[in-house]
Amino acid sequence: MRRFVRLNRVSFRLALITLLMLLPALSLTAQPRHKRETREQIFSLEQQWKRAQVSDDISAMDKLLSDDYLGITASGDVLTKTQQLERMRNRTTTVTTLEISDIKIKLVGQIAIVNSFARVQGISDNHRLDGNYRYTHIYQHLPTGLWKITNFEITHIRGSGPVSQPPAP
């Protein structure tokens, strides 16, 4: 009987050691799938943001932006969520065309950083926005489980079209 107990202890220890050795490998295979799913979710949110921006969908934009959102416009103005939604409501900023490409998503813990290229046509503060831009969105994964845009910054690419010029009559 002692021999059987000793064998069971040895078998248990070998099984436990094997399992402990396999755990890191198992977590490494699960992590890329999780990251891929998160990237797909962020990509989907980017498409929702694009649709909300072009269609002036204030309700959709309100759901996408975090309460502590800060955005930096191409002219350097810093806007809160309330100010951004108000600009959409008043049609101070109107985007008629928004073509997004070269989307890069970097995940860092509970943060997703999105860098993209955008071809834009529209008007902001009675000035044309037409041209090419690079922008950054920073998403934060909130305790509620939702991802929200917490920061935005856009930079005009020189020589790609008018910026800060009055619209054509």
C-alpha positions as CSV (number, residue, x, y, z in Angstrom):
1,M,0.0,0.0,0.0
2,R,2.9,2.4,0.8
3,R,4.4,1.7,-2.6
4,F,1.1,2.6,-4.2
5,V,0.8,5.9,-2.2
6,R,4.5,6.7,-3.1
7,L,3.8,6.1,-6.8
8,N,0.7,8.2,-6.7
9,R,2.7,11.1,-5.1
10,V,5.4,10.8,-7.7
11,S,2.8,10.7,-10.5
12,F,1.0,13.7,-9.0
13,R,4.3,15.6,-8.8
14,L,5.3,14.8,-12.3
15,A,1.8,15.8,-13.6
16,L,2.0,19.1,-11.6
17,I,5.5,19.9,-12.9
18,T,4.4,19.2,-16.5
19,L,1.3,21.4,-16.1
20,L,3.4,24.2,-14.6
21,M,5.8,24.0,-17.5
22,L,3.0,24.1,-20.0
23,L,1.2,27.1,-18.5
24,P,3.4,29.8,-20.0
25,A,3.0,28.2,-23.5
26,L,-0.8,28.0,-23.1
27,S,-1.0,31.7,-22.0
28,L,1.2,32.7,-25.0
29,T,-1.1,31.1,-27.4
30,A,-4.2,32.7,-25.8
31,Q,-2.7,36.2,-25.8
32,P,-2.4,36.7,-29.6
33,R,-6.0,35.7,-30.0
34,H,-7.1,38.1,-27.3
35,K,-5.0,40.9,-28.9
36,R,-6.4,40.1,-32.4
37,E,-9.9,40.3,-31.0
38,T,-9.2,43.6,-29.3
39,R,-7.7,45.0,-32.5
40,E,-10.7,43.9,-34.4
41,Q,-12.9,45.6,-31.8
42,I,-10.9,48.8,-32.0
43,F,-11.0,48.7,-35.8
44,S,-14.8,48.4,-35.7
45,L,-14.9,51.4,-33.3
46,E,-12.8,53.4,-35.8
47,Q,-15.4,52.6,-38.5
48,Q,-18.2,53.7,-36.2
49,W,-16.3,57.0,-35.5
50,K,-15.9,57.6,-39.2
51,R,-19.6,57.1,-39.9
52,A,-20.6,59.3,-36.9
53,Q,-18.2,62.0,-38.1
54,V,-19.4,62.1,-41.7
55,S,-23.1,61.8,-40.8
56,D,-23.0,64.2,-37.9
57,D,-24.4,61.5,-35.7
58,I,-24.1,63.2,-32.3
59,S,-25.7,60.3,-30.4
60,A,-23.1,57.8,-31.8
61,M,-20.3,60.2,-31.2
62,D,-21.4,60.7,-27.6
63,K,-21.2,57.0,-27.1
64,L,-17.7,56.7,-28.6
65,L,-16.1,59.6,-26.6
66,S,-15.1,59.2,-23.0
67,D,-16.4,61.8,-20.5
68,D,-12.8,63.0,-20.0
69,Y,-12.2,63.2,-23.8
70,L,-9.7,65.8,-25.0
71,G,-9.2,66.5,-28.7
72,I,-6.6,68.6,-30.5
73,T,-7.8,70.0,-33.8
74,A,-5.6,70.7,-36.9
75,S,-5.5,74.4,-35.8
76,G,-4.3,73.5,-32.3
77,D,-7.6,74.1,-30.4
78,V,-8.2,71.8,-27.5
79,L,-11.7,70.5,-27.2
80,T,-13.6,68.6,-24.5
81,K,-16.3,66.1,-25.2
82,T,-19.0,68.7,-24.6
83,Q,-17.3,71.2,-27.0
84,Q,-16.8,68.5,-29.7
85,L,-20.4,67.5,-29.6
86,E,-21.5,71.2,-29.6
87,R,-19.4,71.8,-32.7
88,M,-21.2,68.9,-34.4
89,R,-24.6,70.2,-33.2
90,N,-23.9,73.7,-34.5
91,R,-22.3,72.3,-37.6
92,T,-19.2,74.4,-36.9
93,T,-17.3,71.4,-38.2
94,T,-18.7,69.5,-41.1
95,V,-16.8,66.6,-42.7
96,T,-18.3,65.6,-46.0
97,T,-15.6,63.0,-47.0
98,L,-13.4,61.0,-44.8
99,E,-11.3,58.2,-46.3
100,I,-9.1,56.4,-43.8
101,S,-6.2,54.1,-44.5
102,D,-2.9,53.0,-43.1
103,I,-4.5,52.1,-39.8
104,K,-2.0,51.0,-37.1
105,I,-3.3,49.8,-33.7
106,K,-0.9,49.4,-30.8
107,L,-2.2,47.8,-27.6
108,V,-0.6,48.7,-24.3
109,G,-2.5,47.3,-21.3
110,Q,-5.9,49.0,-21.1
111,I,-5.0,51.5,-23.8
112,A,-5.2,51.2,-27.6
113,I,-3.3,53.8,-29.7
114,V,-4.5,54.2,-33.3
115,N,-2.5,56.0,-35.9
116,S,-4.1,56.5,-39.3
117,F,-3.9,58.4,-42.6
118,A,-7.0,60.4,-43.5
119,R,-8.1,62.2,-46.7
120,V,-10.6,64.8,-45.6
121,Q,-13.0,67.2,-47.2
122,G,-15.1,69.5,-45.2
123,I,-15.4,72.8,-43.4
124,S,-14.4,73.9,-39.9
125,D,-15.0,77.5,-38.6
126,N,-15.7,78.6,-42.1
127,H,-12.4,77.3,-43.4
128,R,-11.8,74.4,-45.8
129,L,-10.4,71.2,-44.3
130,D,-9.6,69.6,-47.6
131,G,-6.3,67.7,-47.6
132,N,-4.4,64.8,-46.1
133,Y,-3.9,64.3,-42.4
134,R,-2.4,61.9,-39.9
135,Y,-4.4,61.4,-36.7
136,T,-4.1,59.6,-33.4
137,H,-6.9,58.2,-31.4
138,I,-6.3,56.9,-27.9
139,Y,-8.8,54.5,-26.6
140,Q,-9.2,53.5,-22.9
141,H,-10.7,50.2,-21.8
142,L,-13.1,51.3,-19.0
143,P,-14.1,49.2,-16.0
144,T,-17.5,48.9,-17.6
145,G,-15.8,46.8,-20.3
146,L,-16.3,49.4,-23.1
147,W,-13.6,51.0,-25.1
148,K,-13.9,54.8,-25.4
149,I,-11.9,57.4,-27.3
150,T,-10.2,59.5,-24.6
151,N,-7.9,61.5,-26.8
152,F,-7.6,62.7,-30.4
153,E,-5.0,64.7,-32.3
154,I,-4.9,65.5,-36.0
155,T,-2.0,67.0,-38.0
156,H,-2.3,68.4,-41.6
157,I,0.2,67.0,-44.0
158,R,1.8,70.0,-45.7
159,G,1.4,70.4,-49.4
160,S,-1.7,68.1,-49.6
161,G,-4.4,70.7,-50.0
162,P,-5.8,73.8,-48.4
163,V,-6.0,74.3,-44.7
164,S,-7.3,77.4,-42.9
165,Q,-8.5,78.9,-46.2
166,P,-12.0,80.3,-46.6
167,P,-14.4,78.0,-48.6
168,A,-15.0,78.6,-52.2
169,P,-18.1,80.7,-52.9
